[in-house]
């Protein structure tokens, strides 16, 4: 064990050294004018430094030589030390952003849904409706994952469904890595959580990040319903094709479970009655959703702007009010991913500096400037496909959004179109990790059960990525035709 740890430390030190050297070389490189000035986009001195810091962070993010959130904090420090902007302004860009509050609220809500047992009850209910057909059970898990991950974190959904799936597989006596039913069921948990995550702003980390970047960089407000207008139909349309692909690659070797339909219904009926924790959580969860959906009404009544963070700030506080409090803060505090929050806010700071210095503008022209002359539908498809495959390199949805979204906003500005036309499809795609297990922590949880290999997911995932790119592109474009976006 000590030898393994020593080898891991040595490798991390090498990666860290490579990050320092390559970023330093890029920063001091005397680039020719033909490189720094491309079609009206200029890579200024500050922009080159910001790019160097991004290279440093990218290498560490991709190699995981340093924890994600620590890399983000180092990035903020370097941007200030190297004079890209004042430390106060860089920190303010991230920690002063209301999305910071949104993440805390959503994670508290997610922790209560998981801890109270409400999430498990919803999952068992949905599965009691699928019957004992193995194909329908795979679809049931995918549907349950999608519906839950619209409102709580993808990782929490995967952690909730994985034990239920494992219990079914053990009851059936299937052999890990040899059973197609086992492969389909566990990959369905990964894909279901991923698919549901794009439907609402609260579904996945990149969603509120994109909303925040659009507001701060382009002055474009995207409401909760505004996001769902594109995300929800895209999410729902991905379910059946995703299930069909799993059935083609991993059609279960048995048609039915040993359990009868009635026994599955009994599993739900035999659950304990609703506890007080579940009732409180359900009421506050529904109140949160209602407030998100009726925000325009309250804005009109109160005469104030209500960003998506305000409703969940209120409702997350309600859990701890006298007479309502059921679970102590110390318990919930342990289940809130503070490292994830740090990654998000430091990522916002880095993304804002990329945009502010013009680095994002330069990158958008150099790498994607050529898509301006093609049909909008093909633009959307190419953006989605490019981001989908970039996901292979990044092990975090938030990291992907930090890098991609500012570039896409700058690209929209360069093309002279509404930034939403490019940014919405990119943001929807930033959390869609269908190919590699390592592309998202959500995939690692079902993978850890041992029923499918990295290759098993990758083979089906490549097909799913192309299919998903076409579906999301078509959905966003068609909906955009009705909303006037395209």
ROVEX-801229 format. One line per field, with one value per residue (C-alpha): x, y, z; residue number from 1; residue in one letter. Coordinates in Angstrom, 2 decimals. Layout:
% ROVEX-801229
east (X/...)
north (Y/...)
up (Z/...)
k (NUM/...)
r (A/...)
% end
This chain:
% ROVEX-801229
east (0.00/2.87/4.54/1.29/0.88/4.50/4.01/0.81/2.54/5.45/3.07/1.14/4.37/5.34/1.94/2.19/5.66/4.45/1.55/3.92/6.41/3.87/1.81/4.93/6.28/2.95/2.81/6.30/6.13/6.55/3.73/3.74/1.07/-0.47/-1.34/-2.34/-4.57/-7.06/-10.09/-10.51/-9.87/-6.78/-4.82/-3.60/-0.88/-3.45/-5.36/-2.18/-1.55/-5.17/-4.70/-1.51/-3.39/-6.11/-3.46/-2.09/-5.58/-6.55/-3.57/-4.28/-8.01/-7.45/-4.80/-6.43/-2.94/-4.55/-8.21/-10.46/-11.45/-7.86/-6.84/-9.59/-8.33/-4.76/-6.07/-7.70/-4.48/-2.33/-4.65/-4.25/-0.49/0.16/-1.84/-4.75/-7.04/-7.09/-7.58/-10.71/-12.34/-11.38/-12.79/-15.88/-16.60/-17.04/-17.83/-19.95/-22.08/-25.63/-25.05/-22.94/-26.14/-28.09/-25.68/-25.81/-29.62/-29.93/-27.39/-29.28/-32.55/-30.83/-29.40/-32.85/-34.46/-31.76/-31.51/-35.25/-35.82/-38.17/-35.90/-35.87/-39.65/-40.13/-37.70/-39.40/-42.80/-41.70/-40.15/-43.36/-45.04/-42.60/-43.67/-41.13/-40.01/-36.23/-36.38/-39.00/-37.06/-34.04/-36.31/-37.85/-34.44/-33.56/-36.88/-36.56/-33.03/-34.10/-37.09/-35.10/-32.02/-34.13/-34.24/-31.37/-27.71/-26.87/-24.46/-27.16/-29.51/-26.86/-26.07/-29.78/-30.51/-27.30/-28.14/-31.67/-30.27/-27.59/-30.21/-32.24/-29.16/-28.09/-31.58/-31.44/-27.97/-26.46/-22.68/-20.88/-19.31/-20.94/-24.62/-26.06/-28.93/-26.42/-24.61/-27.82/-29.26/-26.18/-25.43/-29.12/-28.56/-25.64/-27.51/-30.82/-29.21/-27.27/-30.32/-32.51/-29.80/-30.23/-33.96/-33.86/-31.33/-31.11/-30.41/-26.66/-23.77/-23.19/-26.78/-26.69/-23.07/-24.22/-27.09/-24.66/-22.14/-24.87/-26.09/-22.64/-20.98/-23.79/-26.50/-28.93/-31.39/-32.50/-35.36/-36.09/-38.92/-36.79/-34.20/-36.85/-38.30/-35.21/-33.94/-37.10/-38.17/-34.56/-34.31/-37.58/-36.76/-33.45/-35.00/-36.43/-33.45/-31.07/-33.03/-33.22/-29.42/-28.92/-31.36/-29.46/-26.05/-27.03/-30.39/-31.06/-30.47/-33.72/-37.08/-38.55/-37.38/-37.99/-40.20/-43.75/-45.39/-47.40/-44.28/-42.73/-45.88/-45.71/-42.18/-43.67/-46.75/-44.54/-42.51/-43.07/-45.71/-44.56/-42.35/-42.50/-39.11/-40.46/-43.63/-41.71/-39.20/-41.92/-43.85/-40.73/-39.53/-42.90/-42.91/-39.44/-40.59/-43.74/-41.71/-39.25/-42.07/-44.07/-41.15/-42.52/-45.76/-43.93/-41.57/-44.61/-46.31/-43.22/-41.64/-38.22/-35.95/-35.95/-32.99/-33.20/-31.18/-33.76/-36.54/-34.20/-32.44/-35.78/-36.92/-33.57/-33.82/-37.35/-35.98/-34.33/-37.17/-38.60/-41.48/-40.34/-36.81/-36.55/-32.92/-30.10/-27.79/-24.73/-26.19/-27.02/-23.72/-21.83/-23.80/-23.26/-20.35/-18.41/-15.55/-18.03/-19.18/-15.56/-14.95/-18.01/-17.18/-13.47/-14.49/-16.73/-13.77/-11.50/-14.23/-14.96/-11.27/-11.07/-13.95/-12.88/-9.32/-10.51/-8.95/-12.36/-13.00/-9.62/-10.19/-13.68/-12.40/-9.36/-11.18/-14.82/-14.94/-15.52/-18.99/-20.49/-21.28/-23.27/-26.96/-28.00/-29.13/-25.68/-24.08/-26.02/-25.22/-21.49/-21.34/-23.06/-20.85/-17.64/-18.59/-19.66/-16.24/-14.42/-16.19/-13.93/-10.97/-12.64/-13.59/-16.02/-19.14/-18.38/-14.84/-16.28/-18.71/-16.01/-13.94/-16.58/-19.36/-17.30/-15.88/-19.39/-20.72/-17.79/-18.44/-22.08/-20.97/-18.41/-21.00/-23.39/-26.12/-27.94/-25.39/-28.18/-28.14/-24.67/-24.57/-27.80/-26.84/-23.29/-24.59/-27.07/-24.21/-21.64/-23.07/-23.84/-21.12/-22.20/-18.84/-16.27/-16.85/-14.24/-15.97/-18.34/-18.42/-22.06/-20.83/-18.29/-20.93/-22.80/-19.46/-18.15/-20.81/-18.72/-21.36/-19.95/-16.50/-15.19/-15.26/-18.92/-20.03/-17.74/-18.99/-22.66/-21.77/-20.20/-23.43/-25.49/-23.35/-24.05/-27.76/-28.01/-26.22/-28.74/-31.74/-30.63/-29.66/-33.02/-34.97/-33.17/-33.51/-37.23/-38.08/-35.90/-38.00/-41.11/-39.38/-37.71/-34.20/-33.42)
north (0.00/2.38/1.63/2.38/5.65/6.60/5.89/7.93/10.86/10.75/10.79/13.72/15.66/15.05/16.25/19.33/20.08/19.68/22.05/24.70/24.40/24.41/27.25/29.33/28.75/29.81/32.97/34.20/33.05/35.90/35.00/36.49/39.03/36.51/34.40/37.15/38.93/36.63/38.02/40.94/38.92/39.92/37.88/40.65/40.26/39.76/37.31/35.30/35.14/34.08/31.38/30.25/29.93/27.96/25.59/25.11/24.37/22.17/19.86/19.49/19.02/16.38/14.45/14.97/15.56/18.02/17.98/19.87/22.61/23.19/23.64/26.26/28.11/28.04/29.43/32.37/33.05/32.96/35.27/37.87/37.41/37.69/40.91/39.86/41.73/42.61/39.73/41.41/41.62/38.05/36.62/38.83/37.38/33.92/34.15/37.25/35.52/34.51/31.07/30.37/30.62/28.56/25.63/25.67/25.68/22.88/20.71/21.19/20.23/17.23/16.12/16.21/14.21/11.56/11.53/11.52/8.42/10.28/9.64/5.89/5.83/7.58/5.13/2.02/3.41/3.92/0.46/-1.10/0.15/-1.47/-5.08/-7.93/-7.59/-7.09/-4.73/-2.58/-2.64/-1.21/1.52/2.05/2.67/5.09/6.93/7.06/8.40/11.07/12.28/12.49/14.12/16.98/18.27/16.76/16.13/13.39/11.78/11.55/9.88/7.34/6.62/6.13/3.77/1.71/-0.31/-1.00/-2.26/-4.34/-5.98/-7.02/-8.43/-10.39/-11.83/-13.01/-14.50/-12.78/-12.92/-9.53/-8.56/-11.57/-10.64/-8.35/-7.58/-6.43/-4.23/-2.67/-2.00/-0.32/1.75/2.78/4.30/6.35/7.49/8.17/10.51/12.23/12.66/14.10/16.54/18.69/19.29/22.04/24.57/22.57/19.30/19.61/21.92/23.35/24.62/27.42/28.13/28.81/30.97/32.97/33.42/34.53/37.15/38.46/38.30/38.91/40.54/37.74/36.57/32.93/32.06/28.63/28.09/29.56/26.84/24.10/25.22/23.68/21.23/19.34/18.23/17.33/15.25/13.40/12.68/11.06/8.43/5.98/6.12/5.65/2.63/1.24/1.50/-0.43/-3.09/-3.42/-3.75/-5.49/-7.19/-9.03/-12.78/-13.36/-11.81/-11.78/-11.63/-14.46/-12.03/-11.66/-8.31/-8.62/-9.17/-6.02/-4.09/-5.60/-4.20/-0.74/-1.47/-2.87/0.32/2.08/4.82/8.34/9.62/13.21/13.83/12.65/14.75/17.92/17.29/16.63/19.80/22.02/20.37/21.02/24.59/25.13/23.86/26.02/29.13/28.44/28.02/31.05/33.46/35.88/36.25/37.18/39.52/41.41/41.46/42.50/44.71/43.11/40.81/37.22/35.14/31.33/31.32/33.25/30.63/27.82/30.13/30.63/27.01/25.58/27.83/26.56/23.09/24.53/26.73/26.03/23.59/22.41/21.27/17.47/16.77/18.78/21.00/18.97/15.92/17.80/19.71/16.42/15.64/19.01/18.93/21.98/21.03/21.08/24.57/25.77/24.33/26.15/29.60/29.44/28.17/31.23/33.47/31.78/31.79/35.48/36.36/34.37/36.44/39.79/39.60/38.57/35.08/33.43/35.66/34.72/30.99/31.11/32.71/30.42/27.13/27.74/30.88/28.80/27.62/31.05/30.39/27.16/26.56/27.24/23.61/22.37/24.98/23.61/19.99/20.69/22.58/19.69/17.07/19.01/19.53/15.86/14.62/17.31/15.76/12.73/14.82/16.47/14.58/17.21/18.75/22.05/22.11/21.53/24.42/26.71/26.30/25.91/28.37/31.62/30.53/29.85/33.20/34.95/32.92/34.05/37.67/37.18/35.62/38.49/36.19/35.87/34.15/31.77/30.15/28.74/28.63/26.73/23.65/23.73/24.00/21.16/19.00/19.89/17.32/14.56/11.98/8.83/7.40/7.24/6.16/8.69/11.63/12.07/10.96/10.00/7.14/5.92/4.98/2.34/1.23/0.49/-2.25/-4.28/-5.29/-3.50/-2.58/0.74/-0.77/-1.87/1.70/3.24/1.00/1.86/5.40/6.40/5.51/7.25/10.40/10.72/9.96/12.38/15.11/14.80/14.72/17.64/19.69/19.01/19.73/22.99/24.15/23.29/24.84/27.83/28.29/28.76/31.04/33.16/32.09/30.84)
up (0.00/0.87/-2.48/-4.32/-2.44/-3.19/-6.90/-6.95/-5.21/-7.66/-10.61/-9.14/-8.63/-12.26/-13.48/-11.26/-12.63/-16.21/-15.47/-14.07/-16.95/-19.81/-18.38/-17.69/-21.20/-22.73/-20.61/-21.56/-25.18/-27.65/-30.02/-33.56/-34.49/-36.91/-33.85/-31.41/-33.94/-35.68/-37.54/-35.15/-32.00/-30.03/-27.52/-25.21/-22.60/-19.82/-22.01/-22.61/-18.87/-18.25/-20.91/-19.16/-15.86/-17.69/-19.12/-15.58/-14.21/-17.16/-16.71/-13.00/-13.59/-16.26/-14.31/-10.89/-9.48/-7.06/-5.88/-8.30/-5.89/-4.73/-8.38/-8.73/-5.66/-7.01/-10.31/-8.54/-6.61/-9.77/-11.71/-8.94/-8.42/-12.16/-12.35/-14.57/-12.13/-8.45/-6.03/-4.69/-8.13/-9.08/-5.84/-6.14/-9.60/-8.08/-4.38/-4.94/-7.56/-6.56/-8.13/-5.02/-2.96/-5.49/-5.18/-1.38/-1.44/-3.99/-2.15/1.14/-0.59/-2.19/1.17/2.80/-0.01/0.32/4.13/4.80/2.65/0.29/-2.70/-2.07/-1.65/-5.01/-6.68/-5.25/-6.29/-9.88/-10.02/-8.64/-11.82/-14.28/-13.68/-13.71/-17.34/-17.27/-20.24/-18.52/-15.25/-17.09/-18.49/-15.05/-13.50/-16.29/-15.89/-12.08/-12.41/-14.90/-12.88/-9.65/-11.16/-12.48/-8.92/-6.93/-7.73/-10.24/-7.79/-5.11/-7.61/-8.65/-4.99/-4.32/-7.22/-7.26/-4.08/-5.38/-8.68/-6.97/-4.75/-7.81/-9.56/-6.48/-6.06/-9.67/-9.13/-12.18/-12.63/-12.61/-15.98/-17.68/-17.40/-20.07/-17.71/-15.10/-17.63/-18.97/-15.51/-14.07/-17.19/-17.18/-13.73/-15.11/-18.20/-16.44/-13.92/-16.71/-18.96/-16.21/-15.21/-18.32/-17.81/-15.15/-13.82/-10.58/-12.39/-12.98/-12.10/-15.61/-15.85/-13.24/-14.22/-17.79/-16.51/-14.36/-17.17/-19.59/-17.12/-16.20/-19.63/-22.08/-19.95/-20.87/-18.18/-18.36/-16.00/-14.52/-17.00/-19.79/-19.23/-18.99/-22.32/-23.97/-21.36/-20.46/-23.97/-24.83/-21.65/-22.21/-25.85/-24.88/-22.61/-25.14/-27.57/-24.62/-23.42/-26.99/-27.38/-24.14/-25.34/-28.63/-26.98/-23.75/-24.20/-20.90/-21.02/-19.11/-20.01/-16.52/-12.93/-10.50/-8.58/-9.83/-10.60/-7.40/-5.30/-6.73/-5.83/-2.34/-1.93/-2.28/-0.15/2.60/2.94/6.29/6.33/5.44/8.26/9.48/7.82/4.46/4.76/5.63/2.84/0.27/1.17/1.07/-2.16/-3.85/-2.53/-4.06/-7.46/-7.35/-6.47/-9.28/-11.79/-10.63/-10.30/-12.99/-10.99/-7.78/-9.64/-10.92/-7.51/-5.52/-8.18/-7.72/-9.73/-8.43/-9.66/-9.50/-6.26/-4.19/-3.94/-2.90/-0.43/1.33/1.23/2.35/5.41/6.15/6.97/10.08/11.38/14.88/14.63/11.19/12.01/11.88/10.95/12.58/10.52/11.57/9.83/6.62/6.66/6.19/3.03/1.35/-1.10/0.04/-2.26/-5.15/-4.15/-4.01/-7.48/-8.83/-7.40/-8.30/-11.74/-12.17/-11.28/-13.83/-16.50/-15.93/-16.29/-19.55/-20.88/-19.42/-20.81/-24.28/-24.06/-24.56/-27.57/-29.13/-28.49/-30.00/-33.22/-33.55/-32.95/-33.85/-35.99/-39.11/-38.09/-38.67/-42.33/-41.87/-41.19/-37.55/-37.09/-38.14/-35.87/-32.90/-33.84/-34.19/-30.90/-29.11/-30.75/-29.99/-26.34/-26.02/-27.03/-25.02/-22.01/-22.43/-21.33/-18.32/-15.16/-13.92/-15.40/-13.67/-15.10/-18.57/-18.12/-16.70/-19.85/-22.56/-21.66/-21.75/-25.12/-26.48/-25.27/-26.96/-30.12/-30.17/-29.87/-32.68/-34.96/-34.29/-32.96/-29.65/-27.30/-26.25/-29.71/-29.04/-25.24/-24.50/-26.58/-25.15/-21.58/-22.08/-23.32/-20.63/-18.21/-20.74/-20.06/-21.88/-22.97/-20.19/-16.61/-15.53/-17.26/-14.34/-10.68/-11.33/-13.56/-11.02/-8.41/-10.52/-12.01/-8.51/-8.16/-10.63/-13.19/-16.25/-17.54/-18.84/-22.35/-21.94/-21.30/-23.92/-26.77/-26.20/-25.13/-28.45/-30.25/-27.57/-27.92/-31.65/-31.16/-28.23/-30.19/-33.01/-30.65/-28.49/-31.58/-33.24/-30.06/-29.27/-32.87/-33.17/-29.79/-30.75/-33.90/-31.71/-29.18/-31.85/-30.89/-34.42)
k (1/2/3/4/5/6/7/8/9/10/11/12/13/14/15/16/17/18/19/20/21/22/23/24/25/26/27/28/29/30/31/32/33/34/35/36/37/38/39/40/41/42/43/44/45/46/47/48/49/50/51/52/53/54/55/56/57/58/59/60/61/62/63/64/65/66/67/68/69/70/71/72/73/74/75/76/77/78/79/80/81/82/83/84/85/86/87/88/89/90/91/92/93/94/95/96/97/98/99/100/101/102/103/104/105/106/107/108/109/110/111/112/113/114/115/116/117/118/119/120/121/122/123/124/125/126/127/128/129/130/131/132/133/134/135/136/137/138/139/140/141/142/143/144/145/146/147/148/149/150/151/152/153/154/155/156/157/158/159/160/161/162/163/164/165/166/167/168/169/170/171/172/173/174/175/176/177/178/179/180/181/182/183/184/185/186/187/188/189/190/191/192/193/194/195/196/197/198/199/200/201/202/203/204/205/206/207/208/209/210/211/212/213/214/215/216/217/218/219/220/221/222/223/224/225/226/227/228/229/230/231/232/233/234/235/236/237/238/239/240/241/242/243/244/245/246/247/248/249/250/251/252/253/254/255/256/257/258/259/260/261/262/263/264/265/266/267/268/269/270/271/272/273/274/275/276/277/278/279/280/281/282/283/284/285/286/287/288/289/290/291/292/293/294/295/296/297/298/299/300/301/302/303/304/305/306/307/308/309/310/311/312/313/314/315/316/317/318/319/320/321/322/323/324/325/326/327/328/329/330/331/332/333/334/335/336/337/338/339/340/341/342/343/344/345/346/347/348/349/350/351/352/353/354/355/356/357/358/359/360/361/362/363/364/365/366/367/368/369/370/371/372/373/374/375/376/377/378/379/380/381/382/383/384/385/386/387/388/389/390/391/392/393/394/395/396/397/398/399/400/401/402/403/404/405/406/407/408/409/410/411/412/413/414/415/416/417/418/419/420/421/422/423/424/425/426/427/428/429/430/431/432/433/434/435/436/437/438/439/440/441/442/443/444/445/446/447/448/449/450/451/452/453/454/455/456/457/458/459/460/461/462/463/464/465/466/467/468/469/470/471/472/473/474/475/476/477/478/479/480/481/482/483/484/485/486)
r (X/X/X/X/X/X/X/X/X/X/X/X/X/X/X/X/X/X/X/X/X/X/X/X/X/X/X/X/X/X/X/X/X/X/X/X/X/X/X/X/X/X/X/X/X/X/X/X/X/X/X/X/X/X/X/X/X/X/X/X/X/X/X/X/X/X/X/X/X/X/X/X/X/X/X/X/X/X/X/X/X/X/X/X/X/X/X/X/X/X/X/X/X/X/X/X/X/X/X/X/X/X/X/X/X/X/X/X/X/X/X/X/X/X/X/X/X/X/X/X/X/X/X/X/X/X/X/X/X/X/X/X/X/X/X/X/X/X/X/X/X/X/X/X/X/X/X/X/X/X/X/X/X/X/X/X/X/X/X/X/X/X/X/X/X/X/X/X/X/X/X/X/X/X/X/X/X/X/X/X/X/X/X/X/X/X/X/X/X/X/X/X/X/X/X/X/X/X/X/X/X/X/X/X/X/X/X/X/X/X/X/X/X/X/X/X/X/X/X/X/X/X/X/X/X/X/X/X/X/X/X/X/X/X/X/X/X/X/X/X/X/X/X/X/X/X/X/X/X/X/X/X/X/X/X/X/X/X/X/X/X/X/X/X/X/X/X/X/X/X/X/X/X/X/X/X/X/X/X/X/X/X/X/X/X/X/X/X/X/X/X/X/X/X/X/X/X/X/X/X/X/X/X/X/X/X/X/X/X/X/X/X/X/X/X/X/X/X/X/X/X/X/X/X/X/X/X/X/X/X/X/X/X/X/X/X/X/X/X/X/X/X/X/X/X/X/X/X/X/X/X/X/X/X/X/X/X/X/X/X/X/X/X/X/X/X/X/X/X/X/X/X/X/X/X/X/X/X/X/X/X/X/X/X/X/X/X/X/X/X/X/X/X/X/X/X/X/X/X/X/X/X/X/X/X/X/X/X/X/X/X/X/X/X/X/X/X/X/X/X/X/X/X/X/X/X/X/X/X/X/X/X/X/X/X/X/X/X/X/X/X/X/X/X/X/X/X/X/X/X/X/X/X/X/X/X/X/X/X/X/X/X/X/X/X/X/X/X/X/X/X/X/X/X/X/X/X/X/X/X/X/X/X/X/X/X)
% end
